């Protein structure tokens, strides 16, 4: 999985930390120019600084993916800066609140849908329009979750949104396959990101439960997901589209 992306223009949302930051840095290492995006400006700029310090090229654009105006501006930033867009990794997301279905607040449900699902939809909408305008294809990877493939107790809004991401991914993939636009998703399991660390700080016992669910016997590293993302966006994955790929240590294989 060498990931041939030399000279490509890549856009990454949720790139201030975790999987997004790791992906942005690996894209740059392999020769892509990267548009780094996040609602967290300080973290996003830090990602850009690391890329530049390592000899890569990147710019930052603040974007709340739940805002259509921000998403339009993000795609425009890529085109204005680098002339085109070739790759998009729609990774921005939130965990929301934990609660069973009858106890899940409407506000929490709406927030999950707005960020985790509608945000991915809007990003794909404007990215695909840009690909079509260019006329020579493109590659998109969306971050879903193992919770987009199977049930997870206590997070109904998150599960609903991530299942939706998988559905959007497959639909767009078959809509534009003949246009050379590939759309895939990654479905991470327990990955040691800042988001997960926040949850573990509140409920340390959750880590033991997560480890039981992963046959590999450990939590994943953000770079392990990021490398799969880069592969799916690369020419090495030229015949892969409409796939929701678990990156989960075997979790959904149980």
C-alpha positions in Angstrom: 0.0 0.0 0.0 2.5 2.6 -1.2 -0.2 5.2 -1.8 0.7 7.1 -5.0 -0.5 10.7 -4.6 2.5 12.7 -5.7 1.4 16.2 -6.8 -2.2 15.7 -5.8 -4.3 18.4 -4.0 -5.8 16.9 -0.8 -8.4 18.4 1.6 -8.8 17.1 5.1 -11.5 18.1 7.6 -11.1 17.5 11.3 -7.3 17.8 10.8 -6.4 19.5 14.1 -5.8 16.2 15.8 -6.2 12.5 15.8 -6.9 10.6 12.5 -7.3 13.8 10.5 -4.0 15.3 11.6 -2.2 12.0 10.9 -3.8 11.7 7.5 -2.8 15.3 6.6 0.8 14.7 7.5 1.0 11.4 5.6 -0.6 13.0 2.5 2.1 15.6 2.6 4.9 13.1 3.3 3.8 11.3 0.1 3.9 14.4 -2.1 0.4 15.9 -1.9 -0.3 19.6 -1.2 -2.8 19.7 1.7 -5.6 22.0 2.7 -5.9 21.4 6.5 -9.3 22.2 8.0 -10.9 22.2 11.4 -13.1 24.2 13.7 -10.1 24.3 16.0 -7.9 26.9 14.5 -5.0 26.5 16.9 -4.8 22.8 16.3 -5.2 23.1 12.6 -2.4 25.6 12.3 -0.2 23.3 14.4 -0.8 20.6 11.8 0.2 22.9 9.0 3.3 23.9 10.9 4.4 20.3 11.3 3.8 19.6 7.6 5.9 22.6 6.6 8.6 21.8 9.1 8.9 18.4 7.5 9.3 19.9 4.0 5.7 19.6 2.9 3.2 22.1 1.6 -0.1 23.0 3.4 -2.5 25.8 4.2 -5.2 26.1 6.8 -8.9 27.0 6.4 -11.2 27.1 9.4 -14.4 25.2 8.7 -17.4 24.2 10.6 -18.7 21.3 8.4 -22.3 21.9 9.7 -22.2 25.3 8.0 -22.8 25.3 4.2 -21.1 28.7 3.9 -18.0 27.3 5.5 -17.9 24.2 3.4 -18.3 26.2 0.2 -15.4 28.5 1.3 -13.3 25.4 2.1 -13.5 23.9 -1.4 -12.9 27.4 -2.8 -9.8 27.7 -0.7 -8.4 24.6 -2.2 -9.1 25.8 -5.7 -7.9 29.4 -5.2 -4.7 28.2 -3.6 -3.7 25.2 -5.7 -5.9 25.5 -8.8 -7.9 22.3 -8.3 -9.0 19.5 -5.9 -8.1 15.8 -6.3 -8.6 14.2 -2.9 -11.0 14.8 0.0 -10.9 13.1 3.4 -14.1 14.1 5.3 -13.1 13.3 8.8 -14.6 16.0 11.0 -17.0 14.6 13.6 -18.1 14.7 17.2 -18.9 12.0 19.8 -22.0 13.7 21.3 -23.5 12.6 24.5 -24.0 9.0 25.7 -27.6 8.1 26.4 -30.0 5.2 25.6 -32.5 5.8 22.9 -35.4 7.1 25.1 -32.9 9.3 27.1 -31.2 10.8 24.0 -32.0 14.5 23.9 -33.4 16.0 20.7 -30.5 18.5 20.8 -27.9 15.7 21.0 -29.6 13.9 18.1 -29.7 17.0 15.9 -26.1 17.9 16.7 -24.9 14.4 15.7 -26.8 14.6 12.5 -25.7 18.1 11.6 -22.0 17.5 12.1 -21.5 13.7 11.6 -23.9 13.2 8.7 -25.1 16.5 7.2 -21.5 17.8 7.4 -20.3 14.8 5.3 -23.1 15.3 2.8 -22.4 19.0 2.3 -18.6 18.3 1.9 -19.3 15.6 -0.7 -21.8 17.8 -2.5 -19.3 20.6 -3.1 -16.3 18.4 -3.6 -18.1 16.2 -6.2 -19.3 19.4 -8.0 -15.6 20.5 -8.2 -14.5 17.1 -9.5 -17.2 17.2 -12.1 -16.2 20.7 -13.2 -12.6 19.5 -13.6 -13.7 16.5 -15.5 -10.9 14.1 -14.6 -12.2 12.2 -11.5 -11.3 12.4 -7.9 -11.2 10.4 -4.7 -13.2 10.9 -1.4 -12.9 9.0 1.8 -15.4 9.6 4.6 -14.9 8.7 8.3 -17.7 6.5 9.4 -17.2 4.1 12.4 -17.7 0.5 13.3 -20.9 2.1 14.8 -21.8 2.7 11.2 -21.8 -1.1 10.5 -23.2 -2.6 13.8 -25.1 -1.5 16.8 -23.6 0.3 19.8 -25.5 0.7 23.0 -26.0 4.1 24.5 -25.1 6.2 21.5 -28.2 6.1 19.2 -27.6 9.5 17.6 -24.0 8.7 16.8 -24.9 5.3 15.4 -27.7 6.7 13.2 -25.3 9.4 11.8 -22.5 7.0 11.1 -24.8 4.4 9.4 -26.0 7.4 7.3 -22.4 8.1 6.3 -22.0 4.6 5.0 -25.2 4.9 3.0 -24.2 8.3 1.6 -20.8 6.9 0.7 -22.2 3.9 -1.2 -24.8 6.0 -3.0 -22.3 8.6 -4.2 -19.9 5.9 -5.3 -22.4 4.3 -7.7 -23.7 7.6 -8.9 -20.3 8.8 -10.1 -18.3 5.7 -10.7 -18.3 6.2 -14.5 -17.1 9.7 -14.0 -13.9 8.4 -12.3 -14.9 9.6 -8.9 -14.3 7.1 -6.2 -16.0 7.3 -2.8 -15.1 5.1 0.1 -15.4 5.1 3.9 -13.2 4.0 6.8 -14.9 2.6 9.9 -12.5 2.9 12.8 -12.9 0.9 16.0 -11.2 1.9 19.2 -8.6 4.4 18.2 -6.6 6.3 20.7 -7.6 9.8 19.6 -8.2 12.9 21.7 -12.0 12.2 21.4 -11.6 8.7 22.8 -9.2 9.9 25.6 -11.9 12.4 26.7 -14.4 9.6 27.0 -11.9 7.4 28.9 -11.1 10.3 31.3 -14.8 10.3 32.3 -15.2 6.6 32.3 -11.8 4.8 32.7 -13.5 1.4 32.8 -14.6 1.7 29.2 -11.1 0.9 28.0 -11.3 -2.6 29.3 -14.6 -3.1 27.5 -13.1 -1.8 24.3 -10.2 -4.1 24.5 -12.5 -7.1 24.9 -14.2 -6.1 21.6 -11.0 -6.0 19.6 -9.5 -9.4 19.0 -6.1 -7.8 18.2 -6.0 -6.9 21.9 -5.1 -3.3 21.9 -6.4 0.1 20.8 -5.4 1.5 17.4 -3.2 4.4 16.6 -4.5 7.3 14.5 -1.8 6.7 11.9 -3.0 3.1 11.4 -6.3 4.6 10.1 -4.7 7.4 8.3 -2.5 5.1 6.2 -5.6 3.2 5.0 -7.2 6.5 4.1 -4.2 7.5 2.0 -4.3 4.1 0.3 -8.0 4.5 -0.6 -7.3 8.0 -2.0 -4.3 6.8 -4.0 -4.0 5.3 -7.5 -3.2 2.0 -5.8 -6.9 1.7 -5.0 -8.1 2.6 -8.5 -10.7 -0.2 -8.6 -12.0 0.3 -5.0 -15.2 2.4 -4.6 -18.4 2.1 -2.5 -16.5 0.3 0.2 -16.9 0.8 4.0 -13.6 -0.5 5.4 -13.3 -1.5 9.0 -10.1 -0.5 10.6 -10.9 -2.0 14.0 -8.5 -4.8 15.1 -11.1 -7.4 14.1 -14.0 -5.9 16.1 -16.8 -6.4 13.6 -15.5 -9.8 12.6 -16.5 -11.3 15.9 
